[in-house]
C-alpha cells in the first residue's frame, strides 16, 4: 500500500513555515520532511493513546491496522527522522531533539490532567506548549538557523503560532460542526480534556453551576445537559475569552514575524477559523 494512502497530510503548517522562512533549498526541504515525519509519528502514537478512530475525516492507522502496527510505524518514522537529522548542525539537532522530548512530556501531562477536572489555565498552557507549540517553535527556529535569520524572533513567532493554533482547535471542538471540523465535536470534555474555554467557564461559575459543570466531565451529554453547558458558555462569554487569548498570542507572533507577508498571513488564517 502506498504511504500516501496511510497519511493524511493535513495543513502541514510546520513545513510551510520552514519553507517560507528558509526557502526551497534541498536543506530546507529535508528539514521540512524531518519535522513532518516527527509530527506524524507523534499523531500515530497519540491516536493509540486516545483510542481515536478518526483523524482529519479519515480512519486512523491504529483503527485500520491495529495499535501494534501504528506504534511500529510511528517508531519507524521517528528513527528515519533522526537518521536524516544527524546530517544537520548541532543547533538544529539539539532544538528538534528538545522539542521531541517536550512532545512526550506534553502527552504525559495531557494524560495526567485528564484523570480529574483541571481548573488551572497555567497547567493547560504548559501542556499545549509541550504537546503542540514546542515542535512549531523548533521548526521556525531551525529554519532561521539554516537561513541565517533572526532566530530569537522566529522562535518566539513559532511558539505563539503553536499556542494560538491549539487554542483555536480547542475552540472549534465546541463551536464547529462535525463536517467542518473533520472529527466528532464536543469530544474534548467527554475525553477528560479541560481546554481553556471550560477552565474559564468553571472559574467564572457560581458554586451550583460549578457542580453542574463537574457533573458533565468525562460524560456524553444529553440534549438538556448540552443546552445548559451552551447557555453557560454564553452567560460568561467563555468562547469570546478563549478567542481573546488566541488573538493576543497572534499579536505577539506578528511582532516577531520579521515583517514577512506570508508569516503574517498564516496568523490571519489561524484566527479567522473562529472569527
C-alpha positions as CSV (number, residue, x, y, z in Angstrom):
1,X,0.0,0.0,0.0
2,X,1.4,3.4,-0.9
3,X,2.4,5.6,2.0
4,X,0.2,8.4,0.7
5,X,-2.8,6.1,1.4
6,X,-1.9,5.9,5.1
7,X,-1.0,9.5,5.7
8,X,-3.5,12.4,5.7
9,X,-1.1,15.3,5.4
10,X,-3.3,18.0,7.0
11,X,-2.3,21.6,6.8
12,X,1.5,20.9,7.0
13,X,1.9,24.2,8.8
14,X,5.3,23.3,10.2
15,X,6.8,22.5,6.7
16,X,5.1,25.5,5.2
17,X,6.6,27.8,7.8
18,X,10.1,26.3,7.3
19,X,9.9,26.8,3.5
20,X,8.6,30.3,3.9
21,X,11.5,31.3,6.2
22,X,14.3,29.3,4.7
23,X,13.3,29.0,1.0
24,X,13.2,25.9,-1.1
25,X,16.8,24.7,-0.9
26,X,17.5,21.0,-0.5
27,X,18.4,21.6,3.1
28,X,15.1,23.4,3.8
29,X,13.1,20.7,2.1
30,X,14.9,17.9,4.1
31,X,14.3,19.8,7.3
32,X,10.6,20.1,6.4
33,X,10.4,16.4,5.7
34,X,12.1,15.6,9.1
35,X,9.7,17.8,11.0
36,X,6.6,16.3,9.2
37,X,7.8,12.7,9.9
38,X,8.2,13.6,13.6
39,X,4.8,15.3,13.7
40,X,3.0,12.4,12.0
41,X,4.8,9.8,14.2
42,X,3.5,11.7,17.3
43,X,0.0,11.7,15.9
44,X,0.2,7.9,15.3
45,X,1.1,7.4,19.0
46,X,-1.4,10.0,20.1
47,X,-4.2,8.1,18.3
48,X,-3.3,4.9,20.1
49,X,-3.2,6.6,23.5
50,X,-6.5,8.3,22.9
51,X,-8.1,5.3,21.3
52,X,-9.1,7.5,18.4
53,X,-10.7,6.0,15.3
54,X,-10.9,9.2,13.2
55,X,-8.4,11.9,12.3
56,X,-8.9,14.6,9.7
57,X,-12.0,12.9,8.4
58,X,-10.3,9.6,7.8
59,X,-10.0,6.4,9.8
60,X,-6.8,6.3,11.8
61,X,-3.9,3.9,11.1
62,X,-4.5,2.3,14.5
63,X,-8.2,1.7,13.7
64,X,-7.4,0.3,10.2
65,X,-4.3,-1.8,11.1
66,X,-4.2,-2.1,14.9
67,X,-2.3,-0.4,17.6
68,X,0.9,-2.5,17.3
69,X,1.4,-1.6,13.6
70,X,0.6,2.1,14.3
71,X,3.2,2.2,17.1
72,X,5.8,0.5,15.0
73,X,5.1,2.8,12.0
74,X,5.5,5.7,14.4
75,X,8.8,4.4,15.7
76,X,10.0,3.9,12.1
77,X,9.2,7.5,11.3
78,X,11.0,8.7,14.4
79,X,14.0,6.6,13.5
80,X,14.2,7.8,9.9
81,X,13.7,11.4,11.0
82,X,16.7,11.2,13.5
83,X,18.8,9.5,10.9
84,X,18.3,12.4,8.5
85,X,18.6,14.9,11.3
86,X,22.1,13.7,12.1
87,X,23.3,15.5,9.0
88,X,22.4,18.9,10.3
89,X,24.3,21.3,12.6
90,X,24.3,20.9,16.3
91,X,21.8,23.8,16.9
92,X,19.2,22.2,14.7
93,X,19.7,18.7,16.2
94,X,19.5,20.0,19.8
95,X,16.4,22.1,19.1
96,X,14.4,19.4,17.4
97,X,15.6,16.7,20.0
98,X,14.4,19.0,22.8
99,X,11.1,19.5,21.1
100,X,10.6,15.8,20.7
101,X,11.2,15.4,24.4
102,X,8.6,18.1,25.1
103,X,6.1,16.3,22.8
104,X,6.4,13.2,25.0
105,X,6.2,15.2,28.3
106,X,3.2,17.0,26.9
107,X,1.5,13.7,26.1
108,X,2.2,12.5,29.7
109,X,0.9,15.8,31.1
110,X,-2.2,15.6,28.9
111,X,-3.0,12.1,30.3
112,X,-2.4,13.2,33.9
113,X,-4.6,16.2,33.5
114,X,-7.4,14.1,32.0
115,X,-7.7,12.0,35.2
116,X,-9.5,14.7,37.0
117,X,-11.0,18.1,36.3
118,X,-8.3,20.7,35.7
119,X,-9.2,24.3,36.6
120,X,-5.7,25.7,36.1
121,X,-5.1,27.7,32.9
122,X,-1.3,27.6,33.7
123,X,-1.2,23.8,33.6
124,X,-3.3,23.9,30.4
125,X,-0.9,26.4,28.7
126,X,2.1,24.4,29.8
127,X,0.6,21.2,28.3
128,X,-0.3,22.7,25.0
129,X,3.1,24.3,24.7
130,X,4.8,21.0,25.2
131,X,2.4,18.9,23.1
132,X,1.8,21.3,20.2
133,X,3.8,24.6,20.3
134,X,7.3,23.2,21.0
135,X,7.7,21.5,17.6
136,X,6.4,24.5,15.7
137,X,8.8,26.7,17.8
138,X,11.6,24.4,16.9
139,X,10.6,24.4,13.2
140,X,10.8,28.2,12.9
141,X,13.9,28.5,15.0
142,X,15.7,25.8,12.9
143,X,14.5,27.5,9.7
144,X,16.2,30.7,11.0
145,X,19.4,28.8,11.8
146,X,19.8,27.4,8.3
147,X,18.8,30.7,6.6
148,X,20.8,32.9,8.9
149,X,17.8,34.9,10.0
150,X,16.9,36.3,13.5
151,X,16.4,33.0,15.4
152,X,15.2,34.7,18.6
153,X,12.3,36.4,16.9
154,X,11.5,33.3,14.8
155,X,11.5,31.1,17.9
156,X,9.1,33.4,19.6
157,X,7.0,33.6,16.5
158,X,6.7,29.8,16.3
159,X,5.9,29.4,20.0
160,X,3.0,31.8,19.8
161,X,1.8,30.3,16.5
162,X,1.6,26.9,18.1
163,X,-0.2,28.1,21.2
164,X,-2.7,30.1,19.3
165,X,-3.2,27.2,16.8
166,X,-4.1,24.8,19.6
167,X,-6.4,27.2,21.4
168,X,-8.3,27.8,18.1
169,X,-8.5,24.0,17.6
170,X,-9.9,23.6,21.1
171,X,-12.5,26.4,20.5
172,X,-13.6,24.6,17.3
173,X,-14.2,21.4,19.2
174,X,-17.0,23.4,20.9
175,X,-18.3,25.6,18.1
176,X,-17.7,23.8,14.8
177,X,-19.9,21.3,13.1
178,X,-18.6,17.7,12.7
179,X,-18.5,18.2,8.9
180,X,-16.4,21.4,9.2
181,X,-14.0,20.1,11.8
182,X,-13.4,16.7,10.2
183,X,-13.8,14.9,13.6
184,X,-16.5,14.5,16.2
185,X,-17.1,17.7,18.1
186,X,-17.7,18.3,21.8
187,X,-15.3,15.4,22.3
188,X,-12.6,17.1,24.4
189,X,-14.6,17.4,27.6
190,X,-16.0,13.9,27.2
191,X,-12.5,12.6,26.9
192,X,-11.3,14.4,30.0
193,X,-9.7,17.4,28.3
194,X,-10.3,20.7,30.1
195,X,-9.5,23.2,27.4
196,X,-9.2,27.0,28.0
197,X,-12.9,27.6,27.4
198,X,-14.0,25.0,30.0
199,X,-11.4,26.3,32.5
200,X,-12.5,29.9,32.2
201,X,-16.2,28.8,32.4
202,X,-15.7,26.8,35.6
203,X,-13.7,29.6,37.3
204,X,-16.5,32.1,36.3
205,X,-19.4,30.0,37.6
206,X,-21.2,30.1,40.9
207,X,-21.0,27.1,43.2
208,X,-24.2,25.5,41.9
209,X,-23.0,26.0,38.3
210,X,-19.6,24.6,39.1
211,X,-21.2,21.4,40.5
212,X,-23.1,21.0,37.2
213,X,-20.0,21.5,35.1
214,X,-18.2,18.9,37.2
215,X,-21.1,16.5,36.8
216,X,-20.7,16.7,33.0
217,X,-16.9,16.0,33.0
218,X,-15.9,12.9,31.0
219,X,-19.6,12.2,30.2
220,X,-21.5,12.0,26.9
221,X,-24.0,14.9,27.3
222,X,-27.7,14.5,26.6
223,X,-29.6,17.3,24.9
224,X,-30.6,19.1,28.1
225,X,-27.1,19.0,29.5
226,X,-25.6,20.1,26.2
227,X,-28.0,23.1,26.0
228,X,-27.2,24.1,29.6
229,X,-23.5,24.0,29.0
230,X,-24.0,26.1,25.9
231,X,-26.1,28.6,27.8
232,X,-23.3,28.9,30.5
233,X,-20.7,29.5,27.7
234,X,-22.9,32.3,26.5
235,X,-23.6,33.7,30.0
236,X,-19.9,34.0,30.8
237,X,-18.5,34.7,27.3
238,X,-16.2,31.8,27.6
239,X,-15.7,31.4,23.9
240,X,-15.1,35.1,23.5
241,X,-12.5,34.9,26.3
242,X,-10.7,32.0,24.6
243,X,-10.7,33.9,21.3
244,X,-9.1,36.9,23.0
245,X,-6.4,34.7,24.5
246,X,-5.6,33.3,21.0
247,X,-5.8,36.7,19.4
248,X,-3.3,38.1,22.0
249,X,-0.9,35.3,21.1
250,X,-1.3,36.1,17.4
251,X,-0.4,39.7,18.1
252,X,2.8,38.7,19.8
253,X,3.6,36.4,16.9
254,X,3.0,39.2,14.4
255,X,5.6,41.4,16.3
256,X,8.1,38.6,15.6
257,X,7.2,37.8,12.0
258,X,10.1,39.7,10.5
259,X,7.6,41.7,8.5
260,X,7.2,38.7,6.3
261,X,3.8,38.8,4.5
262,X,3.4,35.0,4.3
263,X,4.2,34.5,8.0
264,X,1.7,37.2,8.9
265,X,-0.9,35.6,6.5
266,X,-0.6,32.3,8.3
267,X,-1.5,34.1,11.6
268,X,-4.6,35.7,10.0
269,X,-5.8,32.3,8.7
270,X,-5.4,30.7,12.1
271,X,-7.6,33.3,13.9
272,X,-10.1,33.5,11.0
273,X,-11.0,29.9,11.7
274,X,-13.0,31.1,14.7
275,X,-13.7,34.7,14.0
